[in-house]
Amino acid sequence: MKVIVVGGAGYVGSHTTHALAAAGYEITVIDDLSTGHREFVPISCRLVTESILRGDRLQEIVADINPQLIYHFAARALVEESEQKPLDYYISNVAGTLNLLNAALLAGCRQFVFSSTAAVYGVPTQLPIEENAAIAPINSYGRSKAMIETVLSDLSQKGLLRYVALRYFNAGGASYRFPLGERHDPESHLIPRLINSLLHEREFLICGHDYATEDGTCIRDFIHVDDLADAHIRAADYLREGHPSNVFNLGSTSGYSIRQIISTVEQVTRRKVRLKTVGRRPGDPPVLVANSQKAQNGLGWVPRYSINDIVSTAWRWHSREAERVAR
């Protein structure tokens, strides 16, 4: 199967690209490398360095490749930054995706797998969160993703394409199978920030301690990046088998508070995190925990890895990254 992976040099995109390559897919990665890394792309894959904001060029590339399916990972994805620069997020995420969808339809590609987010739910009224929960994002990042889902739904209802939107909860960890992990600058994700605070002997800031949770810190559902990659391959199988468009949560169905994650990091690393509590970040819901039963039923997907696996693989990866940078 010939596929395009847009954003395939990034974190989840590269893990999925490697898994697809191992499964025998013919892959072209499109990535502007603004946050992705050339060395994260398998050597068996073609890499086209281009931005999805260049619609005319994107049309040429997609028409030349003539894929059967497109994966779309490329996005700006920092909640706090999205509140500071909302227009940038709507341009990058919404306008860029419209360019990609236009290119896909012009080239006759009718299958699309979209990297969405639990941020579309905002502050849920019921936990764990099911896919039919209200779409009520509370930050510009989540709103940009919700807008894209609306476009996809509309195109699907008009018979123009079939899609799967995968709503990630919190991706974490590093690959067991491939030499891959998480490399962001700046790093915004909780677990690598905690690990980097240990590796570089820095204080870690807990943003908010007065949420309506047992220990006052936010609760999140963490999922190993290898499990996410597996779900993406299953999404391609789902579409290839002719199933209708659908939306699936990808989470572990377990919630962990910030302080519980800190404790897990300390247990795995056998080091003590130096903590400082500061005010809340704008746009952070108190609790996000998935109900992933629909993905289990529809995709046959069950996450294999625990929170200890996530932290352990992340610790191994970031320790090696620190050594690489030091050299």
Secondary structure by P-SEA (a helix, b strand, c coil): cbbbbcccccaaaaaaaaaaaaaccbbbbbbcccccccccccccbbbbbccccaaaaaaaaaaaacccbbbbccccccaaaaaacaaaaaaacaaaaaaaaaaaaaacccbbbbbccccccccccccccccccccccccaaaaaaaaaaaaaaaaaaaccbbbbbbbccbbbbbbccccbbbbbccccccaaaaaaaaaabbbbbbccccccccccbbbbbbbbaaaaaaaaaaaaaaaaaccccccccccccccccaaaaaaaaaaaaccccbbbbbbbccccccbbbbcaaaaaaaccccccccaaaaaaaaaaaaaaaaaaaac
